[in-house]
Amino acid sequence: SEEVLDSSLNINAQVPQPPDVPPNALTATSANLTWSCPLEKNYTIISYSVNVTVTDPNSIDADCLQGQNFSYYIIVPGYQRYIQLVDMSLVPFTSYSFEVLVATTEGEGDLSKPRSFTTLQAPPTSPLNISASVLSYSSLLVSWSPPVCSNGIILGYMVT
Protein backbone atom coordinates (compact mmCIF):
# COMPACT_ATOMS: atom_id res chain seq x y z
CA SER A 1 0.00 0.00 0.00
CA GLU A 2 1.19 3.52 -0.82
CA GLU A 3 1.57 6.16 1.85
CA VAL A 4 -0.59 9.26 1.25
CA LEU A 5 1.04 12.58 2.13
CA ASP A 6 -1.07 15.38 3.57
CA SER A 7 -0.78 18.28 1.11
CA SER A 8 -2.89 20.63 3.22
CA LEU A 9 0.00 21.78 5.45
CA ASN A 10 -0.45 25.47 6.27
CA ILE A 11 3.11 26.70 5.88
CA ASN A 12 2.27 30.27 6.97
CA ALA A 13 1.03 29.15 10.39
CA GLN A 14 4.55 29.18 11.83
CA VAL A 15 6.11 31.95 9.76
CA PRO A 16 7.13 34.98 11.86
CA GLN A 17 5.62 38.41 11.56
CA PRO A 18 7.62 41.03 9.65
CA PRO A 19 10.51 42.37 11.72
CA ASP A 20 10.60 45.92 13.04
CA VAL A 21 12.90 48.00 10.84
CA PRO A 22 13.94 51.45 12.13
CA PRO A 23 16.17 53.22 9.54
CA ASN A 24 19.19 55.41 10.17
CA ALA A 25 20.79 57.58 7.47
CA LEU A 26 24.56 57.64 7.99
CA THR A 27 25.74 60.04 5.27
CA ALA A 28 24.52 61.64 2.06
CA THR A 29 25.08 58.37 0.17
CA SER A 30 24.72 55.62 2.80
CA ALA A 31 22.31 54.30 5.42
CA ASN A 32 22.20 51.70 8.16
CA LEU A 33 19.07 49.54 8.25
CA THR A 34 18.48 47.36 11.30
CA TRP A 35 15.68 45.08 12.47
CA SER A 36 14.92 42.80 15.37
CA CYS A 37 14.50 39.05 15.27
CA PRO A 38 10.87 37.92 15.49
CA LEU A 39 10.06 36.83 19.05
CA GLU A 40 8.40 33.47 18.46
CA LYS A 41 11.01 31.06 17.14
CA ASN A 42 9.96 27.48 16.51
CA TYR A 43 11.80 27.60 13.17
CA THR A 44 15.21 28.51 11.80
CA ILE A 45 15.67 31.85 10.04
CA ILE A 46 17.47 31.26 6.75
CA SER A 47 17.69 34.80 5.38
CA TYR A 48 16.23 38.27 5.22
CA SER A 49 15.40 39.94 1.92
CA VAL A 50 15.64 43.73 1.95
CA ASN A 51 14.06 45.82 -0.81
CA VAL A 52 15.17 49.49 -0.91
CA THR A 53 13.41 51.87 -3.33
CA VAL A 54 13.51 55.59 -4.11
CA THR A 55 10.18 56.96 -2.85
CA ASP A 56 9.69 59.44 -5.72
CA PRO A 57 11.93 58.71 -8.76
CA ASN A 58 10.60 61.83 -10.54
CA SER A 59 12.15 64.03 -7.83
CA ILE A 60 15.68 63.17 -9.00
CA ASP A 61 17.23 64.79 -12.07
CA ALA A 62 18.63 62.10 -14.38
CA ASP A 63 21.98 63.93 -14.48
CA CYS A 64 22.30 63.47 -10.70
CA LEU A 65 21.96 59.70 -10.81
CA GLN A 66 25.37 58.93 -12.35
CA GLY A 67 24.58 55.23 -12.68
CA GLN A 68 22.70 54.81 -9.39
CA ASN A 69 19.58 52.68 -9.28
CA PHE A 70 16.06 53.49 -8.13
CA SER A 71 15.75 50.10 -6.44
CA TYR A 72 18.02 47.61 -4.65
CA TYR A 73 17.24 44.03 -3.60
CA ILE A 74 19.63 42.53 -1.07
CA ILE A 75 19.60 39.12 0.65
CA VAL A 76 21.40 38.80 3.97
CA PRO A 77 22.02 35.68 6.11
CA GLY A 78 19.48 34.80 8.79
CA TYR A 79 21.88 35.56 11.66
CA GLN A 80 22.41 39.14 10.44
CA ARG A 81 20.01 41.81 11.77
CA TYR A 82 21.29 44.80 9.84
CA ILE A 83 22.60 45.97 6.50
CA GLN A 84 24.81 48.95 5.76
CA LEU A 85 24.08 50.52 2.41
CA VAL A 86 27.56 51.98 2.01
CA ASP A 87 28.61 50.93 -1.48
CA MET A 88 25.16 51.42 -3.01
CA SER A 89 25.69 55.06 -4.13
CA LEU A 90 22.47 56.36 -2.67
CA VAL A 91 21.50 59.82 -3.94
CA PRO A 92 22.03 62.69 -1.45
CA PHE A 93 18.94 64.25 0.20
CA THR A 94 16.61 61.64 -1.31
CA SER A 95 13.74 59.77 0.33
CA TYR A 96 13.85 55.99 0.23
CA SER A 97 11.55 53.30 1.56
CA PHE A 98 12.42 49.75 2.41
CA GLU A 99 10.75 46.51 3.38
CA VAL A 100 12.11 43.33 4.92
CA LEU A 101 10.94 39.78 4.29
CA VAL A 102 12.09 36.86 6.43
CA ALA A 103 12.64 33.35 5.02
CA THR A 104 12.59 30.43 7.44
CA THR A 105 12.64 26.65 7.35
CA GLU A 106 8.82 26.89 7.40
CA GLY A 107 8.49 29.33 4.47
CA GLU A 108 8.51 33.07 3.87
CA GLY A 109 6.78 35.63 6.04
CA ASP A 110 4.97 38.75 4.91
CA LEU A 111 6.78 41.91 3.91
CA SER A 112 7.26 44.35 6.75
CA LYS A 113 5.49 47.68 6.62
CA PRO A 114 7.43 50.08 4.39
CA ARG A 115 9.73 52.32 6.41
CA SER A 116 11.30 55.45 5.04
CA PHE A 117 14.51 57.39 5.51
CA THR A 118 16.12 60.37 3.81
CA THR A 119 19.82 60.49 3.05
CA LEU A 120 21.68 63.49 4.42
CA GLN A 121 22.53 66.60 2.41
CA ALA A 122 25.77 66.98 0.45
CA PRO A 123 27.45 69.94 -1.23
CA PRO A 124 25.74 70.91 -4.48
CA THR A 125 27.34 70.57 -7.88
CA SER A 126 28.74 73.76 -9.41
CA PRO A 127 26.41 76.52 -10.60
CA LEU A 128 25.87 76.70 -14.37
CA ASN A 129 26.04 79.48 -16.96
CA ILE A 130 28.25 81.79 -14.90
CA SER A 131 28.78 85.17 -16.52
CA ALA A 132 30.02 88.59 -15.49
CA SER A 133 29.44 92.02 -17.04
CA VAL A 134 31.26 95.24 -16.16
CA LEU A 135 28.75 97.89 -15.04
CA SER A 136 31.24 100.55 -13.99
CA TYR A 137 34.84 100.91 -12.87
CA SER A 138 33.81 99.67 -9.39
CA SER A 139 31.04 97.12 -10.02
CA LEU A 140 30.24 93.91 -11.87
CA LEU A 141 27.02 92.09 -12.59
CA VAL A 142 27.53 88.38 -11.93
CA SER A 143 24.82 85.88 -12.85
CA TRP A 144 24.45 82.10 -12.84
CA SER A 145 21.93 79.28 -13.00
CA PRO A 146 21.36 76.90 -10.10
CA PRO A 147 23.31 73.62 -10.10
CA VAL A 148 21.73 70.56 -11.68
CA CYS A 149 22.15 68.60 -8.43
CA SER A 150 21.32 70.67 -5.38
CA ASN A 151 21.90 67.63 -3.12
CA GLY A 152 19.90 69.40 -0.42
CA ILE A 153 18.57 72.85 0.39
CA ILE A 154 20.67 75.69 -1.04
CA LEU A 155 20.74 78.52 1.49
CA GLY A 156 22.74 80.97 -0.61
CA TYR A 157 25.70 81.51 -2.90
CA MET A 158 29.13 82.97 -2.14
CA VAL A 159 30.73 85.10 -4.84
CA THR A 160 34.45 85.71 -4.36
Residue, then its C-alpha position, 0 to 999 in steps of 0.5 A: s500500500e502507498e503512503v498518502l502525504d497530507s498536502s494541506l499543510n499550512i506553511n504560513a502558520q509558523v512563519p514569523q511576523p515582519p521584523d521591526v525595521p527602524p532606519n538610520a541615514l549615515t551620510a549623504t550616500s549611505a544608510n544603516l538599516t536594522w531590524s529585530c529578530p521575530l520573538e516566536k522562534n519554533y523555526t530557523i531563520i534562513s535569510y532576510s530579503v531587503n528591498v530598498t526603493v527611491t520613494d519618488p523617482n521623478s524628484i531626481d534629475a537624471d543627471c544626478l543619478q550617475g549610474q545609481n539605481f532606483s531600487y536595490y534588492i539585497i539578501v542577507p544571512g538569517y543571523q544578520r540583523y542589519i545591513q549597511l548601504v555603504d557601497m550602493s551610491l544612494v542619492p544625497f537628500t533623497s527619500y527611500s523606503f524599504e521593506v524586509l521579508v524573512a525566510t525560514t525553514e517553514g516558508e517566507g513571512d509577509l513583507s514588513k510595513p514600508r519604512s522610510f529614511t532620507t539620506l543626508q545633504a551633500p554639497p551641491t554641484s557647481p552653478l551653471n552658466i556663470s557670466a560677469s558684465v562690467l557695469s562701472y569701474s567699481s562694479l560687476l554684474v555676476s549671474w548664474s543658473p542653479p546647479v543641476c544637483s542641489n543635493g539638499i537645500i541651497l541657502g545661498y551663494m558665495v561670490t568671491 
